[in-house]
């Protein structure tokens, strides 16, 4: 398999002793740049006065990653079996630079930063997480998408030998897991390609070695363990949209006024919470990021395009 790099660097300079940033160096750079501190600008966008960072132990042990099982603790229990190094990404579609790329080459020379974002699951629970990563638009720009690229599609790894959920109860999903964004959504400065959390490398159960984070949308849009990026003229059909289109739309913008068919989205349970202290709070339009992103959907019926 030919591993190419998106930058205009001669292949003769690529060796096994490459001085490109590897993952540990990349996260080390993040720490040296102040990751772990709340920084100004986009990193604080959408945060509310009562938002507190969710304990790391909860973020790394309570999540949905059906490739490893249906339980919230299944990813933490089983994701250690996933091999994330080496990792390659296939880029295709309406772009000048396509092919197979090494993960390390894609992130080469890009400065990581921390973004403390609210995270809202469609199941009506939420967290506040310090994500470390790179603006998605900086990743996509390397491949030079052309004017025909109206959407960008992402796919998760398929490896049943290491991802037990792909051969278990949820094996009826037509793997790989697929998600997508309009190009203007993907190029919004809040959209982040995550490579770490809490100033550390991204754990397997949270989508190593990299995952998407789109903070104004429900969590299922933020696809994990990405191995494919495709620029396309037509809107891709995301996995949950295919499985239950009456419940999960393509846009998946957080909207307290539009209930899920089986529960209300008007409030959310902020973790940590217990039976006797549920820590419920009102859900905010666009998860609190309306000032930044509402203009993307001007004139759209957000109840129809949910």
C-alpha positions in Angstrom: 0.0 0.0 0.0 1.4 3.4 -1.0 1.4 5.8 2.0 1.5 9.4 0.7 1.6 12.7 2.5 -0.7 15.6 1.7 2.0 18.3 1.9 4.2 19.1 -1.0 7.2 17.3 0.3 9.3 15.0 -1.8 8.7 11.3 -1.1 12.5 10.9 -0.8 12.3 12.8 2.5 10.0 10.2 4.0 11.9 7.6 6.0 11.4 5.3 8.9 13.4 7.8 10.9 11.1 10.7 9.9 11.3 13.7 12.2 7.6 14.4 11.6 5.5 14.8 14.8 4.4 11.5 16.0 1.5 11.1 18.3 3.4 11.5 21.5 5.3 14.5 20.3 2.0 15.9 19.0 0.4 15.6 22.4 3.5 16.8 24.1 3.4 19.9 22.0 -0.2 20.4 23.1 0.8 20.3 26.8 3.7 22.7 26.2 1.2 25.1 24.5 -0.9 25.2 27.6 -3.4 22.4 27.1 -5.2 21.8 30.4 -5.9 25.5 30.7 -9.1 27.2 29.5 -7.9 29.5 26.7 -9.7 32.4 25.1 -11.5 32.7 21.8 -13.1 29.7 20.2 -12.0 27.4 23.1 -14.6 29.0 25.4 -17.3 29.5 22.9 -20.7 28.4 24.1 -19.7 27.7 27.7 -22.2 28.8 30.3 -21.3 30.3 33.8 -22.3 27.1 35.5 -20.5 24.8 33.2 -17.8 22.6 35.0 -15.5 20.2 33.3 -16.7 16.7 33.6 -14.3 14.4 35.5 -12.0 12.5 33.2 -12.9 9.2 34.7 -16.5 9.7 33.5 -15.6 10.8 30.0 -13.4 7.8 29.5 -15.8 5.2 30.9 -19.3 6.4 29.8 -19.9 6.6 26.1 -21.5 5.1 23.0 -19.1 3.3 20.6 -21.2 0.4 19.3 -18.3 -1.1 17.5 -17.3 -2.4 21.0 -20.8 -3.1 22.4 -24.1 -1.6 23.4 -23.3 -0.9 27.1 -21.9 2.5 28.1 -18.9 0.8 29.7 -18.3 -1.6 26.9 -15.9 0.7 25.0 -13.7 1.1 28.1 -13.8 -2.6 28.8 -12.9 -3.8 25.2 -11.4 -1.0 23.2 -7.9 -1.8 24.4 -7.9 -4.6 21.8 -7.9 -2.0 19.0 -4.6 -1.4 17.2 -4.2 2.3 16.3 -0.6 2.4 15.2 0.0 2.3 12.3 -3.1 4.2 11.1 -3.9 5.2 7.6 -6.7 7.3 6.1 -8.2 7.0 2.6 -9.1 10.4 1.0 -11.2 10.3 -2.1 -13.7 12.3 -4.2 -13.8 15.9 -5.2 -10.3 16.9 -4.2 -6.9 17.5 -5.9 -5.0 15.3 -3.4 -6.4 11.8 -2.9 -5.0 8.5 -1.9 -3.8 6.7 1.3 -2.2 8.9 3.9 -0.5 8.1 7.2 -2.1 9.7 10.1 1.1 11.2 11.3 1.7 12.9 8.0 -1.8 14.4 8.0 -1.2 16.1 11.3 2.4 17.1 10.5 3.1 20.7 11.3 -0.4 21.5 12.6 -0.5 23.1 16.0 -2.9 21.4 18.5 -5.1 23.4 20.8 -7.5 22.9 23.5 -11.2 23.4 23.1 -13.5 23.1 26.1 -16.8 22.2 24.6 -20.2 21.2 25.8 -21.1 17.7 24.5 -24.8 16.7 24.2 -25.9 13.2 23.4 -29.1 12.6 21.6 -30.0 10.4 24.6 -30.4 13.6 26.7 -27.2 13.4 28.8 -24.3 15.8 28.5 -20.7 16.5 29.5 -18.2 19.3 29.3 -14.9 18.1 27.9 -11.4 19.6 27.2 -10.7 18.3 23.8 -7.3 18.6 22.1 -7.0 18.8 18.4 -7.0 20.7 15.1 -9.6 22.7 13.4 -11.3 20.4 10.9 -10.9 23.0 8.1 -7.1 22.9 8.5 -7.2 19.1 8.0 -9.4 19.3 4.9 -7.6 22.1 3.3 -4.5 19.9 2.8 -6.4 17.8 0.3 -7.6 20.8 -1.8 -11.3 20.0 -2.2 -12.7 21.5 -5.4 -15.9 23.4 -6.2 -17.9 20.3 -6.7 -17.4 19.2 -3.0 -20.7 20.1 -1.3 -20.3 17.6 1.5 -17.7 15.6 3.3 -18.3 12.0 4.4 -16.4 10.2 7.1 -16.2 6.5 7.9 -15.0 4.5 10.9 -12.7 1.6 10.9 -14.1 -1.9 10.2 -12.1 -4.6 12.1 -14.4 -7.2 13.7 -11.4 -9.1 15.0 -10.7 -6.1 17.4 -14.1 -4.4 17.4 -16.4 -7.0 19.0 -19.6 -5.0 18.4 -19.2 -5.4 14.7 -20.0 -9.1 15.0 -22.4 -8.9 18.0 -25.9 -7.5 18.6 -25.3 -4.5 16.4 -23.8 -6.6 13.6 -27.0 -5.8 11.6 -25.5 -2.3 11.1 -24.1 -2.0 7.6 -20.6 -1.2 8.8 -18.7 1.0 8.5 -20.2 3.7 10.6 -20.8 6.7 8.3 -21.3 10.4 9.1 -21.1 13.6 7.0 -21.3 17.3 7.1 -22.0 20.1 4.6 -18.8 21.8 3.6 -19.8 25.0 5.3 -20.4 23.1 8.6 -17.1 21.3 8.2 -15.3 24.6 7.6 -16.8 26.3 10.6 -14.1 27.2 13.1 -15.8 25.3 15.9 -15.6 22.0 14.1 -12.6 20.1 15.5 -10.7 17.0 14.6 -9.8 15.6 18.1 -6.6 13.8 18.8 -6.6 14.0 22.6 -8.5 14.8 25.8 -7.4 16.3 29.1 -4.0 17.0 27.6 -3.4 13.3 26.8 -3.6 11.0 23.8 -7.1 10.2 22.8 -8.0 6.8 24.5 -9.3 4.0 22.2 -12.7 4.1 23.8 -13.1 7.7 22.9 -12.2 7.2 19.2 -8.4 7.0 18.9 -6.4 8.0 17.1 -8.7 10.8 16.0 -12.4 11.6 15.9 -14.7 14.5 14.9 -16.2 16.9 17.4 -19.0 19.2 16.2 -20.3 20.7 19.4 -23.6 22.2 18.2 -24.8 18.8 17.0 -25.9 15.6 18.9 -23.0 13.4 19.8 -23.6 10.7 17.2 -22.4 13.1 14.5 -19.0 13.2 16.0 -17.7 10.0 14.4 -14.8 8.1 16.0 -11.7 6.3 14.7 -11.9 7.8 11.2 -10.2 5.9 8.3 -12.0 7.5 5.3 -12.6 11.1 4.2 -14.6 11.5 1.0 -15.6 14.8 -0.7 -18.8 14.5 -2.5 -21.4 16.4 -4.5 -24.3 14.5 -2.9 -25.3 14.4 0.7 -24.1 11.1 2.3 -26.6 9.0 4.3 -25.3 8.7 7.8 -25.6 5.4 9.7 -28.3 6.3 12.1 -30.3 8.1 9.4 -30.3 4.8 7.5 -31.3 2.8 10.5 -34.1 5.1 11.8 -34.7 8.1 9.6 -37.8 9.2 11.6 -35.6 9.5 14.7 -32.2 10.6 13.5 -31.8 13.2 10.8 -28.7 14.2 8.9 -28.3 17.6 10.5 -28.7 16.5 14.1 -28.5 20.0 15.5 -29.3 20.2 19.2 -32.8 21.6 19.4 -34.8 21.6 22.6 -38.0 22.4 20.7 -37.9 19.2 18.7 -38.4 16.0 20.7 -37.0 12.7 19.8 -40.0 10.4 19.0 -39.4 8.6 22.3 -38.3 11.3 24.7 -38.1 15.1 25.1 -35.0 17.1 24.3 -36.1 20.1 26.3 -33.8 19.1 29.2 -30.6 17.2 29.7 -28.8 15.2 32.4 -25.4 16.7 33.0 -22.9 14.1 34.2 -22.0 13.3 36.9 -25.6 12.6 38.1 -27.3 10.1 40.3 -30.9 8.9 40.8 -31.3 11.3 43.7 -29.3 14.1 42.2 -30.1 13.9 38.5 -28.4 17.3 37.7 -30.9 18.2 35.1 -30.8 21.5 33.2 -32.5 23.1 30.2 -31.1 22.2 26.8 -29.9 25.2 24.8 -30.5 25.6 21.0 -27.5 24.4 19.1 -26.1 23.2 22.5 -25.3 26.8 23.5 -23.5 27.7 20.2 -26.4 29.5 18.5 -24.6 32.8 18.3 -21.8 31.1 16.4 -23.6 28.7 14.1 -27.3 29.6 13.7 -26.5 31.6 10.5 -25.5 28.3 8.8 -29.2 27.3 8.8 -30.9 30.6 8.1 -34.2 30.1 6.4 -34.3 26.3 7.1 -37.1 24.6 8.9 -35.2 23.0 11.7 -38.1 20.8 12.6 -38.2 19.4 9.1 -34.4 19.3 8.6 -33.7 17.8 12.0 
